[in-house]
């Protein structure tokens, strides 16, 4: 028995050692990719490549990429090669290369390598993460929804949400209450997205227990297991697909799927038409047809995923941008005054009314936000 146990333990250790040595050799071979291509590159380390340990790193990936960009731009390089684990990642620096990738040679750079799971995690299969033919088909269907005319159509809704923000801040100011500007910004962006993307009047300033706020925070309040699954899907997307990992919290998925289903059902039963993103998706779902007149519009899952990514893309990003922008304006009164004067000047030319076209005239404000 002792011999058998010892032999088994030796076999296990040998197998583990073989896997480790094999993995190390594979990574070292992968780490020669940019050297073989003759490109300048960030020296990788095993096993994370050019990036810090994502579980313990003090810098966000975007900060690290910004550092790579600045370092090699200062050295007058046109591009630089980096590694995310064993995967080579190309970073263009020269503006002409960037233009070629985004415009002239766009059809060669459509896949972003993001993980998605259409079956078990349907909200993850949105336009940003899809690849290949599925991405192309969906992009063709959705392109008409993002014209300037369609965006202009939703502008009155945004103005109304701005009025709600002003009203809430006026109330807090009159009551001499301290304002948590991040919460106010989150309520504003949730109102905008809830109305434009889901066709629901949230008014989170009055409804402090809004489910949109609750599940919006839940998505970004990542738990340990969710963080680990996100790490696996980022570092080893092929393995994540085999394991059919579900990244989004199930309770959040249920909420958004339910809200979208109820919204579509209500509108179709009552012939309700609104000037919002949800209506554009419903129209695409019902009206896009092929040459034979057969419907080829969005499935419910595709529609839900696009509405969801609209929420995700705008919720945390916009509220954080607003928070930092307002902080900088408060810290720099001279810049704040210049922005205020520009806004007042533009409004004076437009009968003190905020219009879609007015925003394009507020160039200094745009520079401050950017």
C-alpha positions as CSV (number, residue, x, y, z in Angstrom):
1,X,0.0,0.0,0.0
2,X,2.9,2.3,0.9
3,X,4.5,1.6,-2.4
4,X,1.3,2.2,-4.3
5,X,0.7,5.5,-2.5
6,X,4.2,6.7,-3.0
7,X,4.1,5.7,-6.7
8,X,0.8,7.6,-7.2
9,X,2.2,10.7,-5.5
10,X,5.3,10.6,-7.7
11,X,3.2,10.3,-10.8
12,X,1.0,13.2,-9.7
13,X,4.1,15.4,-9.0
14,X,5.7,14.3,-12.3
15,X,2.5,15.3,-14.2
16,X,2.3,18.7,-12.4
17,X,6.0,19.3,-13.1
18,X,5.5,18.3,-16.8
19,X,2.5,20.7,-17.1
20,X,4.5,23.6,-15.5
21,X,7.5,23.0,-17.6
22,X,5.4,22.7,-20.7
23,X,3.5,25.8,-19.9
24,X,6.6,27.8,-19.2
25,X,8.2,26.6,-22.5
26,X,5.0,27.5,-24.4
27,X,4.9,31.0,-22.9
28,X,8.6,31.6,-23.6
29,X,8.0,30.7,-27.3
30,X,4.9,33.0,-27.4
31,X,7.0,35.8,-25.9
32,X,9.2,35.8,-28.9
33,X,6.3,36.7,-31.3
34,X,7.1,40.5,-31.6
35,X,10.8,39.8,-31.7
36,X,10.3,37.5,-34.6
37,X,8.1,40.2,-36.3
38,X,10.9,42.8,-35.8
39,X,8.6,45.2,-33.8
40,X,9.6,47.1,-30.6
41,X,8.0,45.5,-27.7
42,X,7.4,45.6,-23.9
43,X,9.6,42.9,-22.3
44,X,7.2,40.2,-21.0
45,X,7.4,38.2,-17.8
46,X,5.9,34.8,-17.0
47,X,3.0,34.3,-16.8
48,X,1.3,37.8,-17.1
49,X,3.2,39.1,-20.1
50,X,3.6,42.9,-20.3
51,X,0.9,43.6,-17.7
52,X,1.0,43.5,-13.9
53,X,-0.7,40.7,-12.0
54,X,-4.4,41.6,-12.5
55,X,-5.3,40.2,-9.1
56,X,-2.9,42.3,-7.1
57,X,-1.7,45.1,-9.5
58,X,-2.0,48.7,-8.3
59,X,-2.6,50.1,-11.7
60,X,-5.6,49.5,-13.9
61,X,-4.9,47.9,-17.3
62,X,-5.9,51.2,-19.1
63,X,-3.3,53.0,-17.0
64,X,-0.6,50.5,-17.9
65,X,-1.5,50.8,-21.6
66,X,-1.4,54.6,-21.3
67,X,2.1,54.2,-19.9
68,X,3.2,51.9,-22.8
69,X,1.9,54.4,-25.3
70,X,3.5,57.4,-23.7
71,X,6.9,55.6,-23.4
72,X,7.2,54.4,-26.9
73,X,5.7,57.6,-28.4
74,X,8.4,59.6,-26.7
75,X,10.9,57.3,-28.4
76,X,9.3,58.1,-31.8
77,X,8.1,54.6,-32.4
78,X,5.1,54.1,-34.8
79,X,3.8,51.1,-32.8
80,X,4.7,48.7,-30.0
81,X,4.0,45.1,-29.3
82,X,2.7,44.0,-25.8
83,X,1.6,40.7,-24.3
84,X,-1.5,39.9,-22.3
85,X,-0.4,36.6,-20.8
86,X,0.7,34.6,-23.8
87,X,-1.4,36.5,-26.3
88,X,0.4,39.2,-28.4
89,X,-1.3,42.6,-28.5
90,X,-0.5,45.2,-31.1
91,X,-0.7,48.9,-30.1
92,X,-0.5,51.4,-32.9
93,X,0.9,54.9,-32.0
94,X,1.3,56.7,-35.4
95,X,-2.0,58.4,-36.2
96,X,-2.0,57.2,-39.8
97,X,-1.8,53.6,-38.6
98,X,-4.7,54.3,-36.3
99,X,-6.7,55.7,-39.1
100,X,-6.0,52.8,-41.4
101,X,-7.1,50.3,-38.7
102,X,-10.3,52.2,-37.9
103,X,-11.2,53.2,-41.4
104,X,-9.4,51.9,-44.5
105,X,-8.6,48.4,-43.2
106,X,-11.5,48.3,-40.7
107,X,-12.8,45.0,-42.0
108,X,-9.6,43.2,-40.9
109,X,-9.9,44.4,-37.3
110,X,-13.4,43.6,-36.2
111,X,-12.8,41.0,-33.5
112,X,-12.0,42.4,-30.1
113,X,-11.3,39.1,-28.4
114,X,-14.0,39.7,-25.7
115,X,-15.6,36.7,-24.1
116,X,-19.3,36.1,-24.5
117,X,-21.7,33.2,-23.9
118,X,-24.9,33.5,-26.0
119,X,-26.6,30.5,-24.4
120,X,-26.0,30.7,-20.7
121,X,-25.2,34.5,-20.5
122,X,-27.3,36.1,-23.3
123,X,-26.8,39.7,-22.2
124,X,-23.0,39.2,-22.8
125,X,-23.6,38.6,-26.6
126,X,-23.8,42.3,-27.6
127,X,-22.2,44.2,-30.5
128,X,-19.0,45.0,-28.6
129,X,-18.2,41.3,-27.9
130,X,-19.5,39.4,-30.9
131,X,-17.1,38.3,-33.6
132,X,-17.1,37.4,-37.3
133,X,-20.3,36.9,-39.3
134,X,-22.5,37.4,-36.2
135,X,-20.9,40.8,-35.5
136,X,-21.2,41.8,-39.2
137,X,-24.9,40.9,-39.4
138,X,-25.7,42.6,-36.2
139,X,-23.8,45.7,-37.1
140,X,-25.7,46.0,-40.4
141,X,-29.0,45.8,-38.6
142,X,-28.0,48.3,-35.9
143,X,-26.2,50.9,-38.0
144,X,-29.4,52.8,-38.9
145,X,-30.1,53.3,-35.1
146,X,-27.0,55.4,-34.6
147,X,-27.4,58.2,-37.2
148,X,-27.3,61.8,-36.0
149,X,-31.0,62.1,-36.8
150,X,-31.9,59.3,-34.4
151,X,-29.7,60.7,-31.7
152,X,-31.3,64.1,-32.1
153,X,-34.7,62.4,-31.8
154,X,-33.8,61.4,-28.2
155,X,-32.4,64.8,-27.2
156,X,-35.6,66.1,-25.5
157,X,-35.6,63.1,-23.2
158,X,-32.0,64.0,-22.2
159,X,-33.1,67.6,-21.5
160,X,-35.9,66.4,-19.3
161,X,-33.5,64.3,-17.3
162,X,-31.3,67.3,-16.9
163,X,-34.2,69.3,-15.6
164,X,-34.8,66.5,-12.9
165,X,-31.1,66.8,-12.0
166,X,-31.3,70.6,-11.6
167,X,-34.5,70.2,-9.5
168,X,-32.9,67.7,-7.2
169,X,-29.7,69.8,-6.7
170,X,-31.8,72.9,-6.1
171,X,-33.8,71.0,-3.4
172,X,-30.6,69.8,-1.7
173,X,-29.1,73.3,-1.8
174,X,-32.2,74.9,-0.3
175,X,-32.1,72.3,2.5
176,X,-28.4,73.0,3.0
177,X,-27.7,69.3,2.6
178,X,-24.3,67.9,1.6
179,X,-24.4,66.5,-1.9
180,X,-22.7,63.2,-2.9
181,X,-22.0,64.2,-6.5
182,X,-21.2,60.6,-7.6
183,X,-24.6,59.5,-6.5
184,X,-26.3,62.4,-8.2
185,X,-24.4,61.7,-11.4
186,X,-25.4,58.0,-11.2
187,X,-29.0,59.0,-10.7
188,X,-28.8,61.3,-13.7
189,X,-27.2,58.8,-16.0
190,X,-29.6,56.1,-14.9
191,X,-32.6,58.4,-15.7
192,X,-31.2,59.0,-19.1
193,X,-30.4,55.4,-19.9
194,X,-33.6,54.1,-18.3
195,X,-35.7,56.4,-20.5
196,X,-33.7,56.2,-23.7
197,X,-32.7,52.6,-23.7
198,X,-35.6,51.0,-21.8
199,X,-38.4,53.5,-22.2
200,X,-38.9,53.7,-18.5
201,X,-39.3,56.9,-16.5
202,X,-37.0,56.1,-13.5
203,X,-36.6,59.5,-11.7
204,X,-34.1,58.0,-9.4
205,X,-33.8,61.3,-7.5
206,X,-37.3,60.6,-6.0
207,X,-37.2,56.8,-6.1
208,X,-34.1,56.1,-3.9
209,X,-34.9,52.3,-4.1
210,X,-34.9,52.2,-7.9
211,X,-34.1,48.8,-9.2
212,X,-32.0,50.3,-12.0
213,X,-29.7,51.8,-9.4
214,X,-29.7,48.6,-7.4
215,X,-28.7,46.3,-10.2
216,X,-26.5,48.9,-11.9
217,X,-24.4,49.0,-8.7
218,X,-24.6,45.2,-8.4
219,X,-23.0,44.7,-11.8
220,X,-20.0,46.8,-10.8
221,X,-19.8,45.5,-7.2
222,X,-17.9,42.3,-8.3
223,X,-17.7,39.4,-5.9
224,X,-14.6,37.2,-5.5
225,X,-15.9,34.3,-7.6
226,X,-17.2,36.7,-10.3
227,X,-13.8,38.4,-10.3
228,X,-12.1,35.1,-10.8
229,X,-14.4,34.1,-13.6
230,X,-13.8,37.5,-15.3
231,X,-10.1,36.9,-14.9
232,X,-10.3,33.5,-16.6
233,X,-12.5,34.9,-19.4
234,X,-10.0,37.7,-20.0
235,X,-6.8,35.6,-19.8
236,X,-8.0,32.4,-21.3
237,X,-11.2,33.0,-23.4
238,X,-11.0,29.7,-25.2
239,X,-11.0,27.9,-21.8
240,X,-13.9,30.1,-20.6
241,X,-15.9,29.1,-23.7
242,X,-15.3,25.4,-23.0
243,X,-16.4,25.9,-19.4
244,X,-19.4,28.0,-20.5
245,X,-18.7,30.5,-17.8
246,X,-21.4,33.0,-16.8
247,X,-19.9,36.4,-15.9
248,X,-22.9,38.6,-15.2
249,X,-24.7,38.2,-11.9
250,X,-27.8,36.0,-12.5
251,X,-30.1,38.3,-10.5
252,X,-29.1,41.3,-12.7
253,X,-29.6,39.3,-15.9
254,X,-33.1,38.2,-14.7
255,X,-34.0,41.8,-13.9
256,X,-32.9,43.3,-17.3
257,X,-34.5,40.4,-19.3
258,X,-37.8,40.9,-17.4
259,X,-37.8,44.7,-17.8
260,X,-37.1,44.5,-21.5
261,X,-39.7,41.7,-22.1
262,X,-42.3,43.7,-20.2
263,X,-41.5,46.9,-22.1
264,X,-41.7,45.3,-25.5
265,X,-44.9,43.4,-24.6
266,X,-46.6,46.6,-23.3
267,X,-45.7,48.6,-26.4
268,X,-46.8,46.0,-28.8
269,X,-50.1,45.3,-27.0
270,X,-51.0,49.0,-26.7
271,X,-49.4,50.3,-29.9
272,X,-47.2,52.6,-28.0
273,X,-44.4,54.3,-29.9
274,X,-41.7,56.4,-28.2
275,X,-38.7,58.3,-29.5
276,X,-36.1,56.2,-27.8
277,X,-33.4,53.5,-28.4
278,X,-35.8,50.7,-27.3
279,X,-38.2,51.8,-30.1
280,X,-35.4,51.7,-32.7
281,X,-34.6,48.2,-31.6
282,X,-38.2,47.1,-31.7
283,X,-38.6,48.6,-35.2
284,X,-35.5,46.7,-36.4
285,X,-36.8,43.5,-34.8
286,X,-40.1,43.8,-36.6
287,X,-39.3,45.5,-39.9
288,X,-35.9,44.4,-41.2
289,X,-36.5,41.9,-44.0
290,X,-34.4,40.0,-46.6
291,X,-34.8,40.0,-50.3
292,X,-37.7,37.5,-50.1
293,X,-39.5,39.6,-47.6
294,X,-38.8,37.3,-44.7
295,X,-38.1,38.9,-41.3
296,X,-34.4,38.9,-40.4
297,X,-34.6,41.3,-37.5
298,X,-33.3,40.9,-34.0
299,X,-34.2,38.0,-31.8
300,X,-35.4,38.9,-28.3
301,X,-32.0,37.9,-26.8
302,X,-30.1,40.1,-29.4
303,X,-32.4,43.0,-28.6
304,X,-32.0,42.6,-24.9
305,X,-28.2,42.4,-25.2
306,X,-28.0,45.7,-27.1
307,X,-30.2,47.5,-24.6
308,X,-28.1,46.1,-21.8
309,X,-24.8,47.2,-23.3
310,X,-26.3,50.7,-23.7
311,X,-26.9,50.7,-20.0
312,X,-23.4,49.3,-19.1
313,X,-21.6,51.6,-21.5
314,X,-23.3,54.7,-20.0
315,X,-23.9,54.0,-16.3
316,X,-20.5,53.9,-14.6
317,X,-18.5,55.7,-17.4
318,X,-20.7,58.7,-17.7
319,X,-21.3,59.2,-13.9
320,X,-17.5,58.9,-13.2
321,X,-16.7,61.3,-16.0
322,X,-19.2,63.8,-14.6
323,X,-17.9,63.4,-11.1
324,X,-14.3,64.1,-12.0
325,X,-15.2,66.9,-14.4
326,X,-17.2,68.7,-11.7
327,X,-14.4,68.2,-9.2
328,X,-11.9,69.8,-11.6
329,X,-14.3,72.7,-12.3
330,X,-14.7,73.2,-8.5
331,X,-10.9,73.1,-8.1
332,X,-10.3,75.6,-11.0
333,X,-12.8,78.5,-10.7
334,X,-11.3,80.4,-13.6
335,X,-12.0,77.4,-16.0
336,X,-15.4,77.0,-14.4
337,X,-16.2,80.7,-15.1
338,X,-15.1,80.4,-18.7
339,X,-17.3,77.3,-19.3
340,X,-20.2,79.2,-17.6
341,X,-19.7,82.2,-19.9
342,X,-19.7,80.0,-23.0
343,X,-22.8,78.2,-22.0
344,X,-24.7,81.5,-21.3
345,X,-23.5,82.9,-24.6
346,X,-24.7,79.9,-26.6
347,X,-28.0,79.8,-24.8
348,X,-28.5,83.6,-25.4
349,X,-28.3,82.9,-29.1
350,X,-30.9,80.1,-28.8
351,X,-33.6,81.8,-26.8
352,X,-32.2,80.3,-23.6
353,X,-33.2,76.8,-24.8
354,X,-30.9,73.8,-24.8
355,X,-30.9,72.4,-28.3
356,X,-29.1,69.4,-29.9
357,X,-27.2,71.8,-32.2
358,X,-26.3,74.0,-29.3
359,X,-23.9,71.4,-27.9
360,X,-21.7,71.5,-31.0
361,X,-21.2,75.3,-30.3
362,X,-20.0,74.7,-26.8
363,X,-16.5,73.8,-27.9
364,X,-14.6,74.8,-24.7
365,X,-17.0,72.8,-22.6
366,X,-16.4,69.8,-24.9
367,X,-12.6,70.2,-24.4
368,X,-13.1,70.3,-20.6
369,X,-15.2,67.1,-20.6
370,X,-12.8,65.3,-22.9
